[in-house]
Each structure stands twice: as C-alpha cells, then as structure tokens.
Amino acid sequence: MNGFSIGEAWSQAVAFLSAHFKMILIYAAAGVLLPLVIQLLLIGGTLESMLDPQAMIASGDNPFAALGAFGAGFVVAAILGQIIQSASYYASWRHGLSGGTEEPASTVTYALGAAAMWLIATIVLVIAAVLLIGLPLGLLGAGAAAGGDASSLGGLFLILIPVMFFLFLWLGARLSVIGPAMADARSVNPLYGIAASWRLTGPSQWPILGYMVVLLIGFIVLAMILGMIAAIGMIGAAGAGGELSAGMFIGTMISGIIAGIPIALAYVAIPAGIYRTLVPNNAGDVFA
C-alpha cells in the first residue's frame, strides 16, 4: 500500500475517467435521467408544487402533509431513483476496476444488488446517527430550555455545529472508498466496504480529508452554477400555469443532463482515484 498524495489521487481520477469514459458516461446518464423519468411519471404535478412544496400543505400544523400529497408514488420514486443512481456509480466502478472485461449485463446486475444493499445500510446508519447524535443533542436542548438558559444553549450549539461538521468530513474521508472497494471485490456486502475503506484510508486520513475539503469547495461552486442553469431550463420549459407538459418534460431532461451528469462523473472518478492511489496494484492494466 502506497502513501496518499493529492496530485496522484487527482491524476488517477482523471486516468480512470478517461480510460473508460464512454461506458461511465452511459451509466452516469442512466443514473441521472431514469430517476427523473420515474419521478415525472409517478409524481407529476405542477411547476409551482415542485418548486414550493409548502403550497401543497393543506394544514399549517402538519409539516408532513406535503409528502402525503404526493402519495405512494413519491416513496416508490424516491426508492427506485436512489437505487438506480447508486447502481450507476457501482457499475462505473466495477467496469473501470475490472478493466472493462465484464459483460455490461453482469456489471449492471451486480450494481443493482450492491445499490439495493447499500440503500438498506444507509437507512440503518441514518437511524443509528439520529439515535447516537440527535437524541443526546435533543436532550441537551430540552434540559437547557427547561432551565431557561437560552444563552448557554446557543453557545453550546455554536460549539457543536463546527465540531459536527468536522466529524462528518472526517467520516467522509475514512469512508470515501466504500464503493470502489466493494466493486473491486465484487461484493454487495456494505460491511465489507466499510471495513475495507476504514482500513485503507487509516494511514492517510488527514491528506484525504484535506483533499475532500478542497473538492467540497469546488463542488459547492459548481453545484450553484449548474443548479441555476437547471432551474432556468425547467422554468423556461414549463407550460402555461406551470403544468407538467411535454415541453417541461424535455426541459427537465435537458436540465438533468446539464446539472446532474458532470456531478455524477466526478462522484465516480474521485473515489476511484483515491482508491487507486491507496491500492495501485495493476493500475497500469486497469487504465490501459
């Protein structure tokens, strides 16, 4: 296992993307556009409701009424969309890390299984995080509120917010190669990916953290620019009154391409670059 350097990780990411650009682009486009199609077909609605969910709330005292207004279609679209998007990442990693030697059908089958298992693991992790972090914070807040000391509560959260932000960034660095590690081993077991990522990133966790901070700043700027372009495209394609129309459907697809695909390509290439920097075995064969 070699040491980590930001320059090498970036070079490996670019090499990974360049060597397998055609197939990765196909997977990324499917991962962005198919969830949009599912969302539009199962949810539909007006432009106003899509941009302002509060407009769909029938009762002001029920903040979850907007979700109920979408019905079961919202839940189905969210689950299917998440699985398809994640599967596009796993398929890209599997295709690239195998040197493109696998049949696409086999790669997609593996990727769908890995994505479904990771979705289940993510739900479990979120619940665990809420219990381990959210519940103690809620108890602290309730205690401070009961004591009537609002200033101490505000000071506590001013301290905890940057600490929690740093903690999440650090965890992101330690778990940054879960997907590539699973894809390289053709494993659908999230526990394997978590353990492999934790082991691989341990010796280089601080350089990886610095790399991710730099990338995060770049992503924020890029997301703002692409998000504005996508919003303009969607609004411009809407029919009269903001009703879902053929023009809005096409406009949403185009907006998805402009905003979603570049981010998806980066999301695939960057973890692959980190992984190949940490595990450089046969890298020349992989990128050939």
N, C-alpha and C positions, 0 to 999 in steps of 0.2 A: 504494500500500500504506500503510495507516494504522498508527499505533503501537498497542501492545497495552496494555490495561488489564484488571485482574481483574474489575471491575464490568461492563465491556462484554462480556467473554467469558461471564460468567455470564448476563447478560441475553440474549445471543444464543443460548445453550444452551437457556434456558427458552422463548424465542420459537420456536426450531426444533422443540422437542418439542411445544409447544402447537399449533403450526400444522398438524402432521402426526401428531397423537397416535394416531389410530385405526389408521392403517397401520403406524406404528412399533411400536405395541403388538402388532399381529398378527405382525409379523416377529420381535419380541423373544420372544413366547410360543412361536413355532415353533422359534426358535433354542435355547430352554431345554428345551422338552418333548420334541421329536423325538429329541435325543440321549439323553434319559433312557429313552424307549421303546426305542430301539435297544440301549442298554446292558442293559436288563432282559431283552429278548428274546434277545440274543446271548450274554450272560454269565450272567444269573440268579444262582443261589447263595443262600446263607443270609445272614441279617442279620449273624450273627457274622463270617462271612468278609468281608462288605463293610466292617464297622467295624474288623476286625482282620486285615489281610492276612497277618500273621505266622502266624496259625493255619493257613494253607494251605501253609506251607513244610514239605515233607516232610523235608528235610535241613538241619540248622543251619548247615552250611558253604556253602550255596548261596543267597545273598540274592536271586537272580533266580528262584527256584523258584516263588514266588507268582505271577509273571507267567505262567509256564509252566502253572500250574494252571488259569488262565482259558482257555488255548488261543488258537487263531486268532481266536476271537470277540472277545477283548479288543483285539487290534490293529485289527480291522475296525471295531469300535465306536468306538475312540478316533479313528481317521482320519475316519470319517463324521461323528462328533459334532463334531470340530473344524471340519470344512468347513461343516457346517450352521450352527453357531454363528457362525462368521465371516461366512458368507453373509448371515445375518440383519442383521449390522451394515452390510455393504456395501449391502444392499437398502434399509435405512433411510436411509443417507446419500444414495444415488442418488435415492430417491424425494423426499426433502426438498430436496436441492440442485437437482433439476430442477423444483421447484415442483409435484410430483405430476402432471406432464404425461405421463409414460411409462406404458405399459400394465404391469400387475403381472407378466405373463409375461415381458416383455422385461427388466424390472428383476431378476427372480429369476434368469433365465438369465445375465445379466451378473454378478450377485452370486456365483453358484456358481462361475463361471470365475475371478473375482477371488480368491475364498476359496481355491480349489484352488492357484492360483499362489502366493498368499501363504503357504500351508502349506509348499510346497516351498522358498520363500525363507527361511522361518523355520527349517526344518531345516538349511539351508546356513549361516545366520547362527549358529545354536547350535553347529554343528560348528566354525565359524571362531572363535567366542568361546572354546570349550574349548581349541582349539589355541593361540590368542593369549594367553589369560589363564590357563587352568587348567594348561597344560603348564609354563609358567615357574614358577608357584607350586608345582607338584608337584616340580620340580627343586630349587627353593629349599628346600622342606621336606625332601627327600631329602638334600640337602647338609648341612643343619643337623643332621638326625638322625644322619648318618654321623659328623659331628664331635662328636656327643654334647652339643651345647649346646642343651638344651631351653628354657632361659630366653630365649635370643635368638630362637628360633623362635616362642615365644609372643608375644614383643614385636613381632616382625615382623608376625604376623597381627593383633595388636591395632591396628597402624597401617594395615594393608592393608584390613581389613574396612570401616571408615568411608570410606576412600578409594574402595573399590569401590562401596559403597552410593551415595555421591555421584555417581560416574561413571555408574551405571545410571540414577539420577534425571535427570541432565543429558541422557543419551542419550534418555530417555523424553520430555523436553521438546522436544528437537530433532526427534524422530521422531513427535511427537504428532498430526500431521495427515496421516499417510500415507494412511489410509483415506479421509477426506473428499476429499483431493486426487485420489486415483485415481477415486473415484466421480464427482466433479465433471467430470473429463475423460473419463469412461467408459473408463478404461484398466485393463487387467488385468496390466500390467507393474509388478511390485514396485519395480524400479529407478527407474521414473518417480516412483512415490510417495515413495521415499526421497529422491531428488534434489529433488523439489518441496517436501517437508517441511523438508529441511535449508536450502533457500533461503528459505522463507517465515519460519521461526522464528528465523533467524540474528540479525536486528536486535533481537528481543525475547526472546532466550533466557532471560535472568535473571528477568524478570517471569513468564514462563511457568513456569519452574522453581519460583518461589515459589508460584504458583497450584497447581501439582501437589503440592507438599508439603502445602499446606492440604487439598487434596482427598484425599490419601493418608491423612491422619489421620482425616478423616471416613469414608472407605471402611473403614478398619480397624475403627472403632467399629460402623459399620453392618453389616459382614460378621460380626462377632462376635454381634451381636444376632440377625440373620437366620439365621445358622448354627445357633444354639442352638434357634431356633424350628423350623427344618427338621429337626434331629436329633430333637427331641421328637416331631414329627409322624411321622417314619419309624419310630421305635421303638414309638410308640403304635399304629401301623397294622400292625405285624408280627404274624404268626400265631404259634401255639404253637411254641416252639423256634426262632423266628426264621426259619422257612422262608418263601420267596417265596410270597406268596398274593395273592388279589385285593385284600384289604384293604391289604397293603403296597404293591401296585402303585398303587392310588388314593392312598394316603398319600404315596408318593414324588412323584406328580404334583402333589399339593397343596403339598408342601414345595418342589418346584421353582418353583411359581408364587410362593410367598411369598418365597423367598430369591433366586431367580435373576432374575426379571423386573425388579424395581426396579434391580438392579445393571446388567442389560443396557440398560435405558433410560438410565441415567446414562452408561454406556460409549459409547452412541451420541451423546447430547446434548452431552457435554463436549468431545470433539474437534471436533464440528460447530460449537460455539460459538467455540472457539479459531480454527478455520479461517475462519469468517465475520467474526471480528474482524480477522484479518490480511488477508482478501480480501473487503471489504464490497461489492463490485460487485453491483448488482441485488439487494441484500439485502431491500429492500422488496418486490420482486416474489416472491422466494423465500418470504417469510413471509406473503404475502398470503393 
